[in-house]
Amino acid sequence: MKQRTKVGGVFQVVCRRSCGKVRWREQAGNRVTNEGLDHLLDVLFSSVQQAGFYVGLKGAGAAAADDTLASHSAWAEVTAYAGDRKAYSPSAAAAGSVSNAASKARFSINADGTEVAGVFLATTASGSAGVLLAVGDFALLRVCGAGDTIEVVYTFSAAGA
């Protein structure tokens, strides 16, 4: 008997103007990177511990399975916001999923014309020394302005098939 387990997630992103009006909404299925899959196995089956995950914004260019936090040549991280990457704080797992819907990752955009093409999940709040767990591309390149806020909900699921 053969059973397979599938893991993956969905990023739901909303950009709001400073007045609170929705500028745009996007949903992006994610690619769990090869590095991310190895990390998940290390955390589950060895002594590796993971203190936390962080949400980041991705610029134009397609994500690839072999992207790492240190090397993702087709795209750059968007950094036109206050502070570091935002903490991913999911609720307890239930029905095979975790989500940060109750504690959304929020980015305060600080530059007009900021282009966002996707979202990613990493193991470090800044820099490239961590693990790129997952990355999602938007269907369209989206533009934000100074004063806008981006809210990200990430739901990660595992299922037997």
DRENFI-628455 format. One record per residue: x, y, z of N, C-alpha, C, O in turn; residue in three letters. Coordinates in steps of 0.2 Angstrom, whole numbers, padded with zeros to 4 digits, always signed. Example, Ala and Ser with C-alpha at 12.3 -4.5 7.8 and 13.67 -1.06 7.14 Angstrom:
+0066-0028+0039+0062-0022+0039+0066-0016+0039+0071-0017+0042Ala +0064-0011+0035+0068-0005+0036+0064+0000+0039+0067+0006+0040Ser 
//
This chain:
+0004-0006+0000+0000+0000+0000+0004+0006+0000+0009+0007+0004Met +0003+0011-0004+0007+0017-0005+0002+0023-0003-0003+0024-0005Lys +0005+0027+0002+0002+0033+0004+0006+0039+0003+0012+0038+0005Gln +0004+0044+0001+0008+0050+0000+0005+0056+0004-0001+0056+0005Arg +0010+0060+0006+0008+0066+0010+0009+0072+0006+0014+0073+0003Thr +0004+0077+0006+0005+0083+0002+0006+0089+0007+0002+0089+0012Lys +0010+0093+0006+0011+0099+0011+0011+0105+0006+0013+0105+0000Val +0008+0111+0008+0008+0117+0005+0003+0122+0008+0000+0121+0013Gly +0003+0127+0005-0001+0133+0008-0004+0138+0003-0002+0137-0003Gly -0007+0143+0006-0010+0148+0002-0009+0155+0005-0010+0155+0011Val -0006+0160+0002-0006+0166+0005-0012+0170+0002-0013+0170-0004Phe -0015+0174+0007-0020+0178+0005-0018+0185+0008-0016+0186+0013Gln -0018+0190+0003-0015+0196+0004-0020+0202+0002-0023+0202-0003Val -0020+0207+0007-0024+0213+0005-0020+0219+0006-0016+0220+0011Val -0020+0224+0001-0017+0230+0002-0022+0235+0003-0027+0236-0001Cys -0021+0239+0009-0026+0245+0010-0023+0251+0010-0017+0252+0012Arg -0026+0256+0007-0024+0263+0007-0024+0266+0014-0027+0262+0019Arg -0021+0271+0016-0021+0274+0022-0028+0276+0025-0028+0276+0031Ser -0033+0277+0021-0039+0278+0024-0043+0271+0025-0049+0272+0028Cys -0040+0266+0024-0043+0259+0025-0046+0256+0020-0048+0250+0020Gly -0047+0260+0014-0050+0257+0008-0046+0252+0005-0040+0253+0004Lys -0049+0246+0002-0045+0241-0001-0042+0243-0008-0046+0245-0012Val -0036+0243-0009-0032+0245-0015-0032+0239-0019-0034+0239-0025Arg -0031+0233-0017-0031+0227-0021-0031+0221-0016-0029+0221-0010Trp -0033+0215-0019-0032+0208-0015-0029+0203-0020-0030+0204-0026Arg -0025+0199-0017-0022+0194-0021-0022+0187-0017-0022+0187-0011Glu -0022+0182-0020-0021+0175-0017-0016+0172-0021-0016+0172-0027Gln -0011+0168-0018-0006+0165-0021-0005+0158-0018-0003+0158-0012Ala -0006+0153-0022-0003+0146-0019+0004+0147-0019+0007+0151-0022Gly +0007+0142-0014+0014+0143-0013+0018+0137-0016+0015+0132-0017Asn +0024+0138-0017+0029+0133-0019+0033+0132-0013+0036+0136-0010Arg +0033+0126-0010+0037+0124-0004+0044+0122-0008+0044+0118-0012Val +0049+0126-0006+0055+0125-0009+0059+0119-0007+0057+0116-0002Thr +0063+0116-0011+0067+0110-0009+0071+0111-0002+0071+0107+0002Asn +0073+0117-0001+0076+0119+0005+0071+0119+0011+0073+0116+0016Glu +0065+0121+0010+0060+0121+0014+0058+0114+0016+0056+0112+0022Gly +0057+0109+0011+0055+0102+0012+0060+0099+0017+0059+0096+0022Leu +0067+0100+0015+0072+0097+0019+0072+0100+0027+0073+0096+0031Asp +0070+0106+0027+0070+0109+0034+0064+0106+0038+0065+0105+0044His +0058+0105+0035+0053+0102+0038+0054+0095+0040+0053+0093+0046Leu +0058+0091+0036+0060+0085+0038+0065+0085+0044+0064+0081+0049Leu +0069+0090+0044+0074+0091+0049+0071+0092+0056+0072+0089+0061Asp +0066+0097+0056+0062+0099+0062+0058+0093+0064+0058+0092+0071Val +0055+0089+0060+0051+0084+0062+0055+0078+0065+0052+0074+0070Leu +0060+0076+0061+0063+0070+0063+0070+0070+0066+0074+0065+0066Phe +0073+0076+0067+0079+0076+0070+0079+0081+0076+0074+0083+0078Ser +0085+0083+0078+0085+0088+0084+0085+0095+0082+0085+0099+0087Ser +0084+0096+0076+0083+0103+0074+0077+0106+0077+0071+0103+0076Val +0077+0112+0080+0072+0116+0082+0071+0122+0078+0076+0125+0076Gln +0065+0125+0078+0064+0131+0074+0060+0136+0079+0054+0134+0081Gln +0063+0141+0080+0060+0146+0085+0054+0150+0082+0050+0152+0085Ala +0054+0151+0075+0049+0155+0072+0050+0156+0065+0055+0154+0062Gly +0044+0158+0062+0045+0160+0054+0043+0167+0053+0040+0170+0058Phe +0044+0170+0047+0043+0177+0046+0041+0177+0039+0043+0174+0034Tyr +0036+0182+0038+0033+0183+0031+0037+0189+0028+0039+0194+0031Val +0039+0188+0022+0042+0194+0018+0038+0195+0011+0034+0191+0009Gly +0040+0200+0008+0037+0202+0002+0042+0201-0004+0048+0203-0003Leu +0039+0199-0010+0043+0197-0015+0042+0202-0021+0037+0204-0022Lys +0048+0203-0025+0047+0207-0031+0046+0203-0037+0045+0197-0036Gly +0046+0206-0043+0044+0203-0049+0050+0197-0050+0055+0198-0049Ala +0047+0192-0054+0051+0187-0056+0048+0180-0053+0045+0180-0047Gly +0049+0175-0057+0046+0168-0054+0050+0165-0049+0056+0165-0050Ala +0046+0162-0044+0050+0158-0039+0051+0151-0042+0048+0149-0047Ala +0056+0148-0040+0058+0141-0042+0059+0136-0036+0061+0139-0030Ala +0058+0130-0037+0059+0125-0032+0066+0125-0028+0067+0124-0023Ala +0071+0127-0032+0078+0127-0029+0080+0134-0027+0086+0135-0025Asp +0075+0139-0026+0077+0145-0023+0079+0144-0015+0076+0139-0012Asp +0083+0148-0013+0085+0148-0006+0084+0155-0003+0084+0159-0008Thr +0085+0156+0003+0085+0163+0006+0091+0166+0003+0091+0173+0002Leu +0096+0163+0003+0103+0166+0001+0103+0167-0007+0107+0171-0009Ala +0099+0163-0011+0100+0163-0018+0093+0162-0021+0091+0156-0022Ser +0091+0167-0024+0084+0167-0028+0085+0172-0033+0083+0178-0033His +0089+0171-0038+0092+0175-0043+0086+0178-0048+0087+0183-0051Ser +0080+0175-0048+0075+0178-0053+0071+0183-0050+0067+0186-0053Ala +0072+0184-0043+0068+0189-0040+0071+0192-0034+0076+0189-0031Trp +0069+0198-0031+0072+0201-0026+0067+0202-0020+0061+0203-0022Ala +0069+0203-0014+0065+0205-0009+0063+0212-0009+0067+0216-0010Glu +0056+0213-0008+0054+0220-0007+0055+0222+0000+0053+0219+0005Val +0058+0228+0001+0060+0231+0008+0057+0238+0009+0060+0241+0014Thr +0053+0240+0005+0050+0247+0006+0045+0247+0011+0039+0249+0010Ala +0046+0245+0017+0041+0245+0023+0045+0246+0029+0051+0245+0030Tyr +0042+0247+0035+0045+0249+0041+0047+0242+0044+0043+0237+0045Ala +0053+0242+0047+0055+0236+0051+0057+0230+0047+0059+0231+0041Gly +0058+0224+0050+0060+0218+0047+0054+0214+0044+0049+0217+0044Asp +0056+0208+0042+0050+0204+0040+0046+0203+0046+0048+0204+0051Arg +0039+0201+0044+0034+0201+0050+0034+0194+0052+0033+0189+0049Lys +0033+0193+0059+0032+0187+0062+0026+0183+0060+0021+0186+0059Ala +0027+0177+0058+0021+0172+0057+0019+0169+0063+0023+0165+0066Tyr +0013+0171+0066+0011+0168+0072+0004+0164+0071-0001+0167+0072Ser +0005+0158+0069-0001+0154+0068-0005+0151+0074-0001+0151+0079Pro -0011+0150+0074-0015+0147+0079-0012+0139+0079-0009+0137+0075Ser -0015+0136+0084-0013+0128+0084-0016+0125+0078-0021+0127+0076Ala -0012+0119+0076-0015+0115+0071-0022+0112+0072-0023+0110+0078Ala -0026+0112+0067-0032+0109+0068-0034+0107+0061-0033+0111+0056Ala -0037+0101+0060-0039+0098+0054-0034+0099+0048-0035+0100+0042Ala -0028+0098+0050-0022+0097+0046-0019+0104+0043-0016+0104+0038Gly -0021+0109+0046-0019+0116+0044-0017+0120+0050-0019+0120+0056Ser -0013+0125+0049-0011+0131+0053-0012+0137+0049-0011+0137+0043Val -0014+0143+0053-0015+0149+0049-0014+0155+0054-0015+0154+0060Ser -0012+0160+0052-0011+0166+0056-0017+0171+0055-0016+0177+0056Asn -0023+0169+0053-0028+0173+0052-0030+0177+0058-0033+0183+0057Ala -0029+0175+0064-0030+0179+0070-0025+0184+0072-0026+0188+0076Ala -0019+0183+0068-0013+0187+0070-0010+0189+0063-0004+0186+0062Ser -0013+0193+0059-0010+0194+0052-0003+0197+0052-0002+0201+0056Lys +0001+0195+0047+0007+0199+0046+0005+0206+0043+0002+0206+0037Ala +0008+0211+0046+0006+0218+0043+0012+0222+0041+0017+0222+0045Arg +0012+0224+0035+0018+0228+0032+0015+0236+0031+0010+0237+0028Phe +0019+0240+0034+0018+0248+0033+0022+0250+0027+0028+0251+0028Ser +0019+0251+0021+0023+0253+0015+0025+0260+0016+0021+0264+0018Ile +0032+0261+0014+0034+0268+0015+0037+0271+0009+0041+0276+0009Asn +0035+0269+0003+0038+0272-0003+0032+0271-0009+0029+0266-0009Ala +0031+0277-0012+0026+0276-0018+0029+0272-0023+0035+0272-0024Asp +0025+0269-0027+0027+0265-0033+0030+0258-0031+0033+0255-0035Gly +0029+0256-0025+0032+0249-0022+0028+0244-0026+0022+0243-0025Thr +0032+0240-0030+0029+0234-0033+0030+0228-0029+0036+0226-0027Glu +0025+0224-0029+0025+0218-0025+0022+0212-0030+0017+0213-0033Val +0026+0207-0030+0024+0201-0035+0023+0195-0031+0021+0190-0035Ala +0023+0195-0025+0022+0189-0021+0024+0189-0014+0025+0195-0011Gly +0024+0184-0010+0025+0183-0003+0029+0177-0002+0029+0172-0006Val +0033+0177+0004+0037+0171+0006+0037+0170+0013+0036+0175+0017Phe +0039+0164+0015+0040+0163+0022+0047+0160+0023+0049+0156+0020Leu +0050+0163+0028+0057+0162+0030+0058+0160+0037+0054+0162+0041Ala +0064+0158+0039+0066+0156+0046+0069+0162+0050+0071+0161+0056Thr +0070+0168+0047+0074+0173+0050+0070+0180+0048+0068+0181+0043Thr +0071+0184+0053+0067+0191+0052+0071+0196+0047+0068+0200+0045Ala +0077+0194+0046+0081+0198+0041+0087+0195+0038+0089+0190+0041Ser +0090+0197+0033+0096+0194+0030+0094+0187+0026+0088+0186+0025Gly +0100+0184+0025+0099+0178+0020+0102+0172+0023+0103+0167+0020Ser +0103+0172+0030+0106+0166+0033+0101+0161+0035+0103+0155+0037Ala +0095+0162+0034+0090+0157+0036+0088+0152+0030+0091+0152+0025Gly +0082+0149+0031+0079+0145+0026+0073+0148+0023+0069+0151+0026Val +0072+0148+0016+0066+0150+0013+0062+0144+0012+0063+0139+0009Leu +0056+0144+0017+0052+0138+0017+0047+0138+0011+0047+0133+0008Leu +0044+0143+0009+0039+0143+0004+0039+0150+0001+0040+0155+0004Ala +0037+0150-0005+0036+0157-0009+0030+0156-0014+0029+0151-0017Val +0026+0162-0014+0020+0162-0018+0021+0168-0023+0022+0173-0021Gly +0019+0167-0029+0019+0172-0035+0012+0174-0036+0007+0170-0036Asp +0011+0181-0036+0004+0184-0038+0003+0183-0045+0008+0182-0049Phe -0003+0183-0047-0005+0182-0055-0003+0189-0058-0001+0188-0064Ala -0003+0194-0055-0001+0201-0057+0003+0204-0053+0003+0203-0047Leu +0008+0209-0056+0012+0213-0052+0007+0218-0049+0003+0221-0052Leu +0008+0219-0042+0004+0224-0038+0008+0230-0036+0014+0229-0034Arg +0005+0236-0036+0008+0242-0034+0005+0245-0028-0001+0245-0027Val +0009+0247-0023+0007+0250-0017+0010+0258-0016+0015+0259-0020Cys +0007+0262-0012+0010+0268-0011+0012+0269-0004+0010+0265+0001Gly +0015+0274-0003+0017+0276+0004+0011+0277+0009+0006+0280+0006Ala +0011+0274+0014+0005+0274+0019+0001+0269+0018-0004+0268+0022Gly +0001+0265+0013-0003+0259+0012+0000+0253+0017+0005+0253+0020Asp -0005+0249+0019-0004+0243+0023-0005+0237+0019-0010+0236+0016Thr +0000+0232+0020-0002+0225+0017-0003+0220+0023+0001+0220+0027Ile -0008+0217+0022-0010+0211+0027-0009+0205+0024-0012+0204+0018Glu -0005+0200+0027-0004+0193+0024-0007+0188+0029-0005+0188+0035Val -0011+0184+0026-0013+0178+0030-0010+0172+0026-0011+0171+0020Val -0007+0167+0030-0004+0161+0027-0007+0155+0030-0007+0154+0036Tyr -0010+0151+0026-0013+0144+0029-0008+0139+0026-0008+0138+0020Thr -0006+0135+0030-0001+0129+0028-0005+0123+0030-0007+0122+0036Phe -0005+0118+0025-0009+0112+0026-0005+0106+0025+0000+0106+0021Ser -0006+0100+0028-0003+0094+0026-0009+0089+0026-0014+0089+0030Ala -0009+0085+0021-0014+0080+0020-0011+0073+0017-0007+0073+0013Ala -0014+0068+0019-0012+0061+0017-0017+0060+0010-0022+0062+0010Gly -0014+0057+0006-0018+0055-0001-0017+0048-0003-0020+0046-0008Ala 
//
